[in-house]
Amino acid sequence: MTLAQVRSKTGVIRGFSALPFMLVAAVSLLGAFYRPAPQAVTGGPLNSGDVACMLTATGLVLLMTPGLSFFQEEVELDLSQHGEMMQDTTPLAPVLARTA
């Protein structure tokens, strides 16, 4: 493939560079102004066994995440464990803040 062919193909792609942004903006505006029907009440009273199972599973996942990053760093033989742990545990912050 010559340089001229590459430039001609990238010129076509650059011509439509605003299209993905426009699609995301349109979906965002549609979601901002769309009012869904009110949610129907479903479910019954909370079962203590189900709550205990979910809390146990959540605790195990929170314990597993840093351990998994330690394991991954040992396999890759990289020295940036702290950065990897931060990348693994930072997405959990909103969940922990919401449940606190």
C-alpha positions as CSV (number, residue, x, y, z in Angstrom):
1,M,0.0,0.0,0.0
2,T,1.4,3.3,-1.0
3,L,1.4,6.5,1.0
4,A,-1.1,8.1,-1.4
5,Q,-3.5,5.2,-0.9
6,V,-3.3,5.5,2.9
7,R,-3.8,9.3,2.7
8,S,-6.9,8.8,0.5
9,K,-8.4,6.3,2.9
10,T,-7.7,8.4,6.0
11,G,-9.2,11.5,4.2
12,V,-12.5,9.6,4.0
13,I,-12.4,8.7,7.6
14,R,-11.5,12.3,8.7
15,G,-14.5,13.5,6.7
16,F,-16.8,11.7,9.1
17,S,-15.0,12.4,12.4
18,A,-17.9,14.3,13.8
19,L,-20.4,11.5,13.3
20,P,-19.6,9.5,16.4
21,F,-19.7,12.6,18.5
22,M,-23.1,13.6,17.0
23,L,-24.5,10.1,17.7
24,V,-23.4,10.2,21.4
25,A,-24.8,13.7,21.8
26,A,-28.1,12.8,20.2
27,V,-28.5,9.7,22.5
28,S,-27.5,11.8,25.5
29,L,-30.1,14.5,24.8
30,L,-32.7,11.8,24.1
31,G,-32.0,10.2,27.4
32,A,-32.1,13.6,29.2
33,F,-35.6,14.5,27.9
34,Y,-37.1,11.0,27.8
35,R,-39.5,10.3,30.7
36,P,-40.1,6.6,31.3
37,A,-43.2,5.3,32.9
38,P,-43.1,5.0,36.7
39,Q,-41.6,1.8,37.9
40,A,-44.1,-0.8,39.2
41,V,-43.6,-2.0,42.7
42,T,-42.2,-5.6,42.6
43,G,-40.8,-7.9,45.2
44,G,-41.8,-8.5,48.7
45,P,-40.1,-8.2,52.1
46,L,-36.4,-8.6,52.4
47,N,-35.3,-12.1,53.3
48,S,-32.4,-12.1,55.9
49,G,-30.8,-15.1,54.2
50,D,-30.6,-13.4,50.9
51,V,-29.2,-10.2,52.4
52,A,-26.6,-12.1,54.3
53,C,-25.5,-14.0,51.1
54,M,-25.2,-10.8,49.1
55,L,-23.2,-9.0,51.9
56,T,-20.9,-12.0,52.1
57,A,-20.4,-12.1,48.3
58,T,-19.7,-8.4,48.2
59,G,-17.1,-8.7,51.0
60,L,-15.4,-11.5,49.2
61,V,-15.2,-9.5,46.0
62,L,-13.8,-6.5,47.8
63,L,-11.1,-8.7,49.4
64,M,-10.4,-10.5,46.0
65,T,-9.7,-7.3,44.0
66,P,-6.4,-6.2,45.6
67,G,-5.2,-9.8,45.8
68,L,-5.9,-10.2,42.1
69,S,-3.8,-7.1,41.3
70,F,-0.9,-8.5,43.3
71,F,-1.1,-11.8,41.4
72,Q,-1.3,-10.0,38.1
73,E,1.8,-7.9,38.9
74,E,3.8,-10.9,39.9
75,V,2.9,-12.6,36.6
76,E,3.9,-9.6,34.6
77,L,7.0,-8.9,36.6
78,D,6.3,-5.2,36.7
79,L,7.2,-2.9,39.6
80,S,4.1,-0.7,39.5
81,Q,1.9,-2.6,41.9
82,H,0.6,0.5,43.6
83,G,-0.7,1.9,40.3
84,E,-2.3,-1.4,39.4
85,M,-4.0,-1.6,42.8
86,M,-5.3,1.9,42.4
87,Q,-6.7,1.1,38.9
88,D,-8.4,-2.0,40.3
89,T,-9.9,-0.5,43.5
90,T,-10.8,3.0,42.3
91,P,-14.0,1.9,40.4
92,L,-15.2,0.4,43.7
93,A,-15.2,3.7,45.5
94,P,-18.6,4.8,44.3
95,V,-20.1,1.5,45.3
96,L,-18.6,1.7,48.8
97,A,-19.7,5.3,49.1
98,R,-23.2,4.4,48.0
99,T,-23.5,1.6,50.6
100,A,-22.0,3.5,53.5
